[in-house]
Amino acid sequence: MQRYYNEYTEIYKDFYDGFLLPPTPPGREMCCAILNTDFFSIKYCIIEYDEEKLDQLRFGRYSYGVIVKKSIPFFLLEFEEYNFKKKWNMMAGINIRGIPFVQDVNSWMSKENRLVNIYLYDAFTGENLVSREIKIRHKVVKKIKDACSDQDEEYYDKPSIDIAMDNIERKFTADELLDRARKKDKLYNSWS
C-alpha cells in the first residue's frame, strides 16, 4: 500500500495494487471495500479504539457473510468477544465498477481468489493500525461474484452504484444485516 497526503485538501490518498482507494476526510468513520488482485480489501477508518480492540482484529475469532440488496453485495464481518471486549462489526458494499477497466473486471470475475485483506486506520491521523488477511468460503465468493455480475448489467456507472449503496447503508445498519444473515443461516465462522 502506498499513501500520499494532499496538504491542500487535507485528505490522504491510498493506492493498493494500483487502485486508488476512496479518500478519507480526517475524523470520519467509514468502511469500504476495494477490489484488487487478491479479491478485495476492506478499509475501515475508526474513531474510537484501544489496544484490546486492535487485538480483537489481529487475533480474534470472527463470523462473516454476504447479504445482497438491489444487486449490491454487502460483506459483513463480526469479531467475537475477545479479552472481555464486546463484539463489533463492519459492513462493506462492493462496487464492481470500482475497477477502472473492463478487461480488469473480466479478469477479476474469472479468478479463483478468495482472500480478503482488512486494514484498520485511525480516522484522524490516517495511520494504519492493524491489518489481517482472511480466506472466505467458495460459496461466499460465488454469491459476491454473481451479485457483481447482476450489478454490472443493472447499473450503468460507478456513481449510480455508489448512490444505491449509500441509500441501502442509510436504511440498514451492519447489526440489522448481520441479524438477517444469522436468521437465514448465512453466517460462517472462522473456527468451523
Backbone as CSV, one residue per row, in Angstrom:
resi,resn,N_x,N_y,N_z,CA_x,CA_y,CA_z,C_x,C_y,C_z
1,MET,0.858,-1.168,0.000,0.000,0.000,0.000,0.904,1.230,0.000
2,GLN,0.542,2.204,-0.822,1.262,3.472,-0.869,0.310,4.563,-0.399
3,ARG,0.836,5.538,0.325,-0.006,6.587,0.895,0.568,7.944,0.520
4,TYR,-0.335,8.841,0.059,0.045,10.205,-0.277,-0.891,11.154,0.454
5,TYR,-0.350,12.256,0.927,-1.155,13.240,1.655,-1.210,14.530,0.847
6,ASN,-2.426,15.027,0.598,-2.609,16.280,-0.114,-2.801,17.376,0.933
7,GLU,-1.822,18.235,1.083,-1.880,19.252,2.137,-2.962,20.297,1.903
8,TYR,-3.418,20.450,0.671,-4.452,21.451,0.387,-5.843,20.953,0.766
9,THR,-6.127,19.699,0.465,-7.452,19.151,0.794,-7.454,18.458,2.149
10,GLU,-6.259,18.246,2.715,-6.089,17.512,3.972,-6.697,16.116,3.890
11,ILE,-6.548,15.487,2.747,-7.071,14.144,2.545,-5.936,13.233,2.094
12,TYR,-5.875,12.048,2.707,-4.912,11.043,2.293,-5.440,10.323,1.062
13,LYS,-4.532,9.967,0.175,-4.898,9.116,-0.952,-4.051,7.863,-0.832
14,ASP,-4.740,6.739,-0.793,-4.059,5.460,-0.678,-4.181,4.713,-1.996
15,PHE,-3.113,4.023,-2.359,-3.123,3.195,-3.546,-2.790,1.779,-3.122
16,TYR,-3.588,0.821,-3.602,-3.340,-0.577,-3.300,-3.431,-1.340,-4.611
17,ASP,-2.385,-2.041,-4.958,-2.329,-2.763,-6.231,-2.665,-1.854,-7.404
18,GLY,-2.273,-0.598,-7.327,-2.510,0.328,-8.417,-3.889,0.950,-8.437
19,PHE,-4.770,0.562,-7.521,-6.113,1.131,-7.477,-6.167,2.231,-6.425
20,LEU,-6.749,3.348,-6.791,-6.920,4.449,-5.864,-8.018,4.091,-4.869
21,LEU,-7.697,4.152,-3.586,-8.698,3.881,-2.568,-9.522,5.141,-2.335
22,PRO,-10.768,4.988,-1.882,-11.594,6.178,-1.639,-10.933,7.119,-0.647
23,PRO,-11.060,8.443,-0.862,-10.447,9.400,0.056,-11.109,9.340,1.426
24,THR,-10.332,9.658,2.434,-10.831,9.620,3.796,-10.673,10.992,4.428
25,PRO,-11.765,11.742,4.576,-11.663,13.015,5.287,-11.291,12.758,6.743
26,PRO,-10.388,13.534,7.311,-9.957,13.301,8.689,-11.136,13.356,9.663
27,GLY,-11.146,12.406,10.619,-12.153,12.400,11.672,-13.472,11.776,11.289
28,ARG,-13.538,11.121,10.156,-14.792,10.496,9.715,-14.649,8.981,9.748
29,GLU,-15.563,8.325,10.468,-15.554,6.867,10.493,-16.209,6.357,9.221
30,MET,-15.556,5.419,8.554,-16.093,4.873,7.312,-15.527,3.491,7.055
31,CYS,-16.247,2.727,6.258,-15.821,1.384,5.882,-16.149,1.184,4.413
32,CYS,-15.191,0.710,3.641,-15.452,0.478,2.217,-14.661,-0.732,1.728
33,ALA,-15.146,-1.311,0.641,-14.469,-2.446,0.006,-13.764,-1.954,-1.249
34,ILE,-12.562,-2.467,-1.466,-11.774,-2.106,-2.633,-11.389,-3.397,-3.343
35,LEU,-11.827,-3.542,-4.577,-11.497,-4.744,-5.340,-10.029,-4.694,-5.732
36,ASN,-9.362,-5.857,-5.659,-7.954,-5.924,-6.027,-7.626,-7.317,-6.551
37,THR,-6.367,-7.580,-6.808,-5.976,-8.851,-7.405,-6.164,-10.037,-6.463
38,ASP,-6.164,-9.810,-5.147,-6.381,-10.908,-4.190,-7.853,-11.284,-4.095
39,PHE,-8.733,-10.385,-4.230,-10.193,-10.488,-4.266,-10.726,-9.113,-3.895
40,PHE,-10.671,-8.770,-2.596,-10.953,-7.396,-2.214,-10.376,-7.110,-0.841
41,SER,-10.274,-5.821,-0.542,-9.789,-5.359,0.757,-10.875,-4.524,1.402
42,ILE,-10.834,-4.479,2.708,-11.739,-3.605,3.449,-10.886,-2.542,4.117
43,LYS,-11.231,-1.298,3.854,-10.586,-0.160,4.506,-11.580,0.383,5.531
44,TYR,-11.205,0.305,6.803,-12.092,0.764,7.869,-11.360,1.835,8.671
45,CYS,-11.875,3.052,8.617,-11.328,4.162,9.400,-12.155,4.269,10.674
46,ILE,-11.490,4.187,11.798,-12.179,4.090,13.075,-11.793,5.269,13.965
47,ILE,-12.766,5.770,14.719,-12.528,6.909,15.606,-12.106,6.442,16.993
48,GLU,-12.878,5.536,17.581,-12.595,5.080,18.947,-12.060,3.653,18.930
49,TYR,-10.926,3.455,19.560,-10.340,2.119,19.658,-9.352,2.099,20.818
50,ASP,-9.011,0.895,21.226,-7.958,0.697,22.223,-7.177,-0.548,21.811
51,GLU,-6.153,-0.868,22.558,-5.284,-1.985,22.186,-6.044,-3.311,22.148
52,GLU,-7.028,-3.479,23.043,-7.812,-4.718,23.052,-8.629,-4.864,21.761
53,LYS,-9.168,-3.757,21.287,-9.948,-3.807,20.044,-9.038,-4.149,18.871
54,LEU,-7.844,-3.620,18.871,-6.890,-3.944,17.812,-6.510,-5.422,17.873
55,ASP,-6.332,-5.941,19.105,-6.038,-7.368,19.266,-7.200,-8.238,18.792
56,GLN,-8.410,-7.735,18.987,-9.593,-8.449,18.507,-9.498,-8.659,16.997
57,LEU,-9.101,-7.612,16.284,-8.956,-7.728,14.837,-7.759,-8.604,14.476
58,ARG,-6.664,-8.457,15.192,-5.452,-9.229,14.901,-5.648,-10.723,15.125
59,PHE,-6.233,-11.083,16.283,-6.217,-12.479,16.722,-7.596,-13.101,16.943
60,GLY,-8.636,-12.284,17.041,-9.943,-12.781,17.448,-10.639,-13.636,16.401
61,ARG,-11.598,-14.403,16.887,-12.440,-15.197,16.001,-13.491,-14.279,15.382
62,TYR,-13.972,-14.669,14.224,-14.911,-13.804,13.515,-15.939,-14.649,12.765
63,SER,-17.033,-14.005,12.436,-18.067,-14.571,11.563,-18.203,-13.634,10.374
64,TYR,-18.568,-14.190,9.225,-18.737,-13.356,8.041,-19.870,-13.896,7.184
65,GLY,-20.365,-13.042,6.335,-21.426,-13.431,5.420,-21.654,-12.350,4.386
66,VAL,-22.614,-12.590,3.514,-22.958,-11.635,2.460,-24.471,-11.537,2.382
67,ILE,-24.949,-10.317,2.307,-26.360,-10.040,2.032,-26.381,-9.211,0.753
68,VAL,-27.258,-9.552,-0.172,-27.364,-8.818,-1.435,-28.647,-8.000,-1.418
69,LYS,-28.508,-6.706,-1.668,-29.642,-5.784,-1.776,-29.489,-5.015,-3.077
70,LYS,-30.514,-5.064,-3.916,-30.517,-4.342,-5.197,-29.259,-4.627,-6.023
71,SER,-28.885,-5.887,-6.077,-27.702,-6.369,-6.828,-26.382,-5.856,-6.252
72,ILE,-26.391,-5.391,-5.023,-25.160,-4.936,-4.374,-24.846,-5.877,-3.218
73,PRO,-23.706,-6.588,-3.309,-23.337,-7.461,-2.200,-22.719,-6.649,-1.056
74,PHE,-23.180,-6.915,0.140,-22.617,-6.295,1.336,-21.902,-7.380,2.121
75,PHE,-20.590,-7.221,2.248,-19.799,-8.168,3.026,-19.905,-7.761,4.486
76,LEU,-20.292,-8.708,5.320,-20.498,-8.461,6.750,-19.441,-9.217,7.536
77,LEU,-18.874,-8.570,8.513,-17.831,-9.172,9.323,-18.068,-8.802,10.772
78,GLU,-18.096,-9.809,11.640,-18.316,-9.578,13.059,-17.212,-10.261,13.853
79,PHE,-16.553,-9.502,14.691,-15.499,-10.048,15.533,-16.086,-10.430,16.873
80,GLU,-15.772,-11.648,17.308,-16.309,-12.187,18.557,-15.664,-11.501,19.758
81,GLU,-16.268,-11.731,20.918,-15.705,-11.199,22.160,-14.270,-11.683,22.302
82,TYR,-13.426,-10.818,22.804,-12.010,-11.140,22.967,-11.513,-10.394,24.197
83,ASN,-10.958,-11.112,25.152,-10.496,-10.490,26.402,-11.573,-9.589,27.003
84,PHE,-12.786,-10.089,27.016,-13.935,-9.406,27.609,-14.367,-8.147,26.852
85,LYS,-13.842,-7.936,25.668,-14.329,-6.831,24.831,-15.558,-7.324,24.090
86,LYS,-16.569,-6.453,23.980,-17.802,-6.863,23.305,-17.575,-7.019,21.803
87,LYS,-18.514,-7.733,21.169,-18.443,-7.933,19.723,-18.487,-6.588,19.007
88,TRP,-17.890,-6.531,17.846,-18.031,-5.366,16.983,-18.001,-5.841,15.538
89,ASN,-18.518,-5.020,14.644,-18.679,-5.479,13.279,-18.406,-4.372,12.269
90,MET,-18.393,-4.802,11.027,-18.247,-3.867,9.913,-19.035,-4.400,8.720
91,MET,-19.427,-3.481,7.860,-20.196,-3.811,6.662,-19.597,-3.011,5.510
92,ALA,-19.348,-3.686,4.398,-18.765,-3.000,3.239,-19.483,-3.436,1.967
93,GLY,-20.071,-2.472,1.277,-20.698,-2.738,-0.012,-19.632,-2.877,-1.088
94,ILE,-19.900,-3.725,-2.068,-18.926,-3.995,-3.129,-19.450,-3.443,-4.451
95,ASN,-18.641,-2.586,-5.071,-18.993,-1.923,-6.327,-18.072,-2.447,-7.427
96,ILE,-18.637,-3.248,-8.351,-17.837,-3.837,-9.432,-17.233,-2.764,-10.329
97,ARG,-17.866,-1.611,-10.402,-17.348,-0.530,-11.242,-16.191,0.218,-10.581
98,GLY,-15.780,-0.242,-9.394,-14.600,0.325,-8.753,-13.322,-0.081,-9.464
99,ILE,-13.430,-1.084,-10.337,-12.292,-1.500,-11.158,-12.310,-0.629,-12.418
100,PRO,-11.186,0.034,-12.733,-11.203,1.049,-13.774,-11.424,0.572,-15.214
101,PHE,-11.025,-0.653,-15.567,-11.104,-1.072,-16.961,-11.907,-2.359,-17.106
102,VAL,-12.642,-2.472,-18.202,-13.498,-3.648,-18.438,-12.687,-4.934,-18.424
103,GLN,-11.513,-4.927,-19.036,-10.703,-6.144,-19.062,-10.294,-6.558,-17.645
104,ASP,-10.110,-5.586,-16.752,-9.782,-5.914,-15.366,-10.987,-6.507,-14.644
105,VAL,-12.198,-6.044,-14.983,-13.426,-6.609,-14.400,-13.538,-8.069,-14.820
106,ASN,-13.348,-8.351,-16.102,-13.429,-9.730,-16.592,-12.382,-10.618,-15.941
107,SER,-11.185,-10.105,-15.784,-10.114,-10.853,-15.137,-10.453,-11.129,-13.673
108,TRP,-10.951,-10.109,-12.971,-11.317,-10.256,-11.555,-12.438,-11.286,-11.396
109,MET,-13.435,-11.233,-12.275,-14.563,-12.160,-12.194,-14.135,-13.609,-12.447
110,SER,-13.110,-13.817,-13.263,-12.707,-15.183,-13.620,-11.703,-15.800,-12.647
111,LYS,-11.080,-15.002,-11.804,-10.080,-15.533,-10.869,-10.738,-16.292,-9.721
112,GLU,-9.990,-17.227,-9.168,-10.481,-18.050,-8.060,-10.035,-17.520,-6.691
113,ASN,-9.544,-16.291,-6.658,-9.046,-15.746,-5.403,-10.167,-15.598,-4.387
114,ARG,-9.831,-15.779,-3.107,-10.831,-15.633,-2.052,-10.239,-15.037,-0.780
115,LEU,-9.231,-14.198,-0.951,-8.620,-13.529,0.194,-9.233,-12.147,0.388
116,VAL,-9.500,-11.831,1.636,-9.983,-10.505,1.999,-8.954,-9.913,2.954
117,ASN,-8.405,-8.777,2.561,-7.449,-8.064,3.407,-8.209,-6.975,4.149
118,ILE,-8.012,-6.903,5.458,-8.703,-5.909,6.278,-7.663,-4.950,6.835
119,TYR,-7.888,-3.654,6.603,-6.995,-2.612,7.096,-7.789,-1.691,8.005
120,LEU,-7.303,-1.520,9.215,-7.941,-0.621,10.172,-7.049,0.606,10.322
121,TYR,-7.656,1.789,10.080,-6.923,3.049,10.136,-7.468,3.933,11.247
122,ASP,-6.599,4.763,11.804,-7.031,5.824,12.709,-7.688,6.895,11.837
123,ALA,-8.943,7.240,12.151,-9.701,8.179,11.313,-9.137,9.594,11.348
124,PHE,-8.351,9.929,12.360,-7.813,11.287,12.458,-6.419,11.411,11.845
125,THR,-5.566,10.424,12.095,-4.185,10.525,11.618,-3.954,9.810,10.296
126,GLY,-4.836,8.870,9.954,-4.633,8.076,8.748,-3.643,6.946,8.933
127,GLU,-3.157,6.749,10.160,-2.178,5.698,10.445,-2.831,4.324,10.320
128,ASN,-2.139,3.403,9.645,-2.613,2.024,9.562,-2.337,1.355,10.903
129,LEU,-3.397,1.029,11.636,-3.274,0.484,12.980,-3.002,-1.011,12.984
130,VAL,-3.714,-1.717,12.146,-3.572,-3.173,12.104,-4.150,-3.684,10.795
131,SER,-3.673,-4.820,10.354,-4.236,-5.451,9.159,-4.317,-6.952,9.398
132,ARG,-5.203,-7.571,8.646,-5.388,-9.011,8.764,-5.886,-9.536,7.426
133,GLU,-5.478,-10.746,7.117,-5.910,-11.395,5.890,-6.770,-12.594,6.272
134,ILE,-7.946,-12.690,5.662,-8.801,-13.845,5.921,-9.164,-14.508,4.594
135,LYS,-9.435,-15.793,4.649,-9.848,-16.541,3.467,-11.308,-16.906,3.662
136,ILE,-12.127,-16.659,2.640,-13.559,-16.932,2.763,-13.951,-18.135,1.896
137,ARG,-15.085,-18.696,2.203,-15.551,-19.906,1.519,-15.911,-19.634,0.056
138,HIS,-15.791,-20.698,-0.739,-16.080,-20.584,-2.180,-17.527,-20.152,-2.442
139,LYS,-18.473,-20.651,-1.639,-19.876,-20.284,-1.902,-20.138,-18.809,-1.605
140,VAL,-19.369,-18.217,-0.696,-19.496,-16.780,-0.427,-18.910,-15.993,-1.592
141,VAL,-17.767,-16.448,-2.104,-17.156,-15.812,-3.280,-18.126,-15.864,-4.454
142,LYS,-18.746,-17.019,-4.663,-19.704,-17.167,-5.768,-20.881,-16.212,-5.605
143,LYS,-21.391,-16.083,-4.392,-22.522,-15.184,-4.155,-22.134,-13.732,-4.461
144,ILE,-20.930,-13.339,-4.045,-20.450,-11.977,-4.311,-20.303,-11.754,-5.812
145,LYS,-19.676,-12.704,-6.505,-19.443,-12.535,-7.944,-20.743,-12.591,-8.736
146,ASP,-21.686,-13.434,-8.329,-22.988,-13.470,-9.005,-23.695,-12.120,-8.865
147,ALA,-23.658,-11.565,-7.644,-24.288,-10.254,-7.421,-23.568,-9.172,-8.230
148,CYS,-22.233,-9.239,-8.301,-21.475,-8.252,-9.075,-21.784,-8.360,-10.566
149,SER,-22.016,-9.570,-11.054,-22.391,-9.758,-12.450,-23.761,-9.116,-12.722
150,ASP,-24.710,-9.339,-11.813,-26.029,-8.690,-11.937,-25.893,-7.174,-11.849
151,GLN,-25.044,-6.739,-10.940,-24.821,-5.305,-10.733,-24.271,-4.658,-12.008
152,ASP,-23.346,-5.356,-12.657,-22.719,-4.838,-13.873,-23.751,-4.644,-14.986
153,GLU,-24.770,-5.496,-15.012,-25.828,-5.373,-16.021,-26.892,-4.343,-15.633
154,GLU,-27.151,-4.222,-14.339,-28.243,-3.365,-13.871,-27.879,-1.882,-13.817
155,TYR,-26.650,-1.572,-13.445,-26.233,-0.179,-13.275,-25.308,0.225,-14.411
156,TYR,-25.366,1.491,-14.795,-24.578,1.924,-15.946,-23.240,2.559,-15.597
157,ASP,-23.037,2.979,-14.326,-21.741,3.555,-13.970,-21.505,3.474,-12.459
158,LYS,-20.295,3.789,-12.071,-19.905,3.714,-10.659,-20.745,4.632,-9.757
159,PRO,-20.979,5.897,-10.144,-21.776,6.760,-9.259,-23.197,6.240,-9.003
160,SER,-23.825,5.608,-9.998,-25.181,5.090,-9.771,-25.168,3.950,-8.751
161,ILE,-24.123,3.135,-8.755,-23.986,2.067,-7.755,-23.696,2.683,-6.395
162,ASP,-22.815,3.686,-6.361,-22.493,4.355,-5.094,-23.735,4.961,-4.450
163,ILE,-24.599,5.571,-5.255,-25.831,6.177,-4.724,-26.748,5.098,-4.154
164,ALA,-26.939,4.016,-4.901,-27.784,2.913,-4.416,-27.201,2.305,-3.145
165,MET,-25.884,2.139,-3.114,-25.209,1.583,-1.945,-25.391,2.500,-0.731
166,ASP,-25.233,3.786,-0.946,-25.391,4.764,0.135,-26.820,4.736,0.685
167,ASN,-27.812,4.635,-0.195,-29.213,4.571,0.250,-29.472,3.328,1.105
168,ILE,-28.891,2.210,0.711,-29.056,0.976,1.484,-28.350,1.097,2.834
169,GLU,-27.146,1.676,2.839,-26.402,1.840,4.102,-27.103,2.796,5.055
170,ARG,-27.868,3.736,4.525,-28.645,4.638,5.385,-29.872,3.928,5.962
171,LYS,-30.373,2.945,5.232,-31.580,2.238,5.645,-31.299,1.107,6.636
172,PHE,-30.153,0.419,6.471,-29.818,-0.738,7.300,-28.468,-0.547,7.982
173,THR,-28.392,-0.962,9.235,-27.112,-0.969,9.939,-26.453,-2.333,9.731
174,ALA,-25.182,-2.420,10.064,-24.487,-3.702,9.987,-25.139,-4.712,10.925
175,ASP,-25.572,-4.265,12.106,-26.251,-5.167,13.052,-27.514,-5.768,12.441
176,GLU,-28.307,-4.942,11.762,-29.554,-5.431,11.151,-29.270,-6.454,10.053
177,LEU,-28.287,-6.180,9.210,-27.968,-7.116,8.141,-27.343,-8.400,8.694
178,LEU,-26.543,-8.283,9.746,-25.991,-9.480,10.392,-27.106,-10.332,10.983
179,ASP,-28.100,-9.713,11.609,-29.239,-10.459,12.145,-29.987,-11.192,11.037
180,ARG,-30.177,-10.532,9.899,-30.847,-11.176,8.765,-30.035,-12.374,8.268
181,ALA,-28.731,-12.192,8.159,-27.866,-13.292,7.710,-27.898,-14.438,8.718
182,ARG,-27.897,-14.112,9.994,-27.933,-15.123,11.057,-29.239,-15.925,10.982
183,LYS,-30.352,-15.235,10.765,-31.661,-15.905,10.685,-31.742,-16.827,9.473
184,LYS,-31.073,-16.455,8.388,-31.079,-17.283,7.180,-29.964,-18.325,7.212
185,ASP,-29.236,-18.388,8.321,-28.127,-19.334,8.482,-27.050,-19.109,7.417
186,LYS,-26.755,-17.846,7.144,-25.792,-17.493,6.107,-24.542,-16.827,6.675
187,LEU,-24.255,-17.069,7.964,-23.017,-16.572,8.557,-22.055,-17.744,8.726
188,TYR,-20.803,-17.510,8.421,-19.782,-18.555,8.516,-18.767,-18.126,9.563
189,ASN,-18.279,-19.100,10.330,-17.340,-18.808,11.410,-15.919,-19.138,11.002
190,SER,-14.982,-18.405,11.570,-13.575,-18.661,11.289,-13.104,-19.957,11.945
191,TRP,-13.847,-20.438,12.924,-13.404,-21.612,13.666,-14.119,-22.894,13.249
192,SER,-14.989,-22.836,12.227,-15.670,-24.075,11.821,-15.330,-24.466,10.410
